[in-house]
Amino acid sequence: MSDTLLTLGEVTTDRVVDFPTQRPQVPTSARERPSEADSAEILNFPTHANPSARMLPRCDLETVIAAIAESRIETLFQRQVDLRSGEVVAVEALARLRDARGALLDTATAIEQAEIHDVIGVLGRRVAERALYELAQHQLAGLRVPRIALNVSPLELCDPGYNVWLLSLLDDLKITSEQVELELTERTCRDWTTVQLQNLDVLAAQGVTLVLDDFGVGFSNWDQLKALPISGIKLDPSLTFDIERCRTSARIVAGLRQVADDLDLRLVIEGVESHTQLSVLRSLNCRQGQGFLFGRPAPLALLLNDPSEA
């Protein structure tokens, strides 16, 4: 586990610090940029990243495929921060799809269609390529880029060659394994197969960080904490949205934080949207979080250097 992603010492500051405001100059010719067809992506991102998604119309597979083919995809990133210092410890890649009229599609429905019709593997790889390409570009510009988190459906891990593909991609882009985090979306997986576990074991052994996402909903269970080679867990926002007024929610989070500490797992609290929530989480000694309070999803260049834009 990277030391930059875990705060263990005594904290002296009690506020979220400001972020740099200088905008980067990113070279576009350092590497050949992927073609438009290859750059069309979508990935399984949770709906809490876009609170209006619940009101968006459902979409069918044909609409999803059309969005991919016509490159109607936006890739954004959202900070994960140290809850005391405000330091950016990671950024999570998020995708937005639009229909032919330019209207946003319901991300959750789009992913559901991709998984049902067995195309999530192709789509997941393409969005990973795009996000990691952006990371490589910024590194070539001499910028410090925190760890990038990619959402991965368990269905993608059914491919025995997944680990070879990802490690080869990192090698091609000159990105170290320690710079990449895979968030496993446990909503869709009850039992892990031998092939899936082999993929995870290889990636973990090579230094890729594995995190169990959406913990507390779906098929989450304690067995997964024992069976998977994970280094962290992300609590689903449903566990924390009322933490400032519900003593039970606060006690649940406090208990899970203690479990994470005992198991040496990094705990990230999702859905932090108010200073009141932040204050409660600090009092519970929760160390890392993600949410609109720290900035909305934004292009990577702005996110890293101009927090007022996010």
Summary of the structure (lengths in Angstrom):
residues: 310
radius of gyration: 18.6
end to end distance: 27.9
largest distance: 53.9
contacts: 1002
relative contact order: 0.16
helix: 42%
strand: 17%
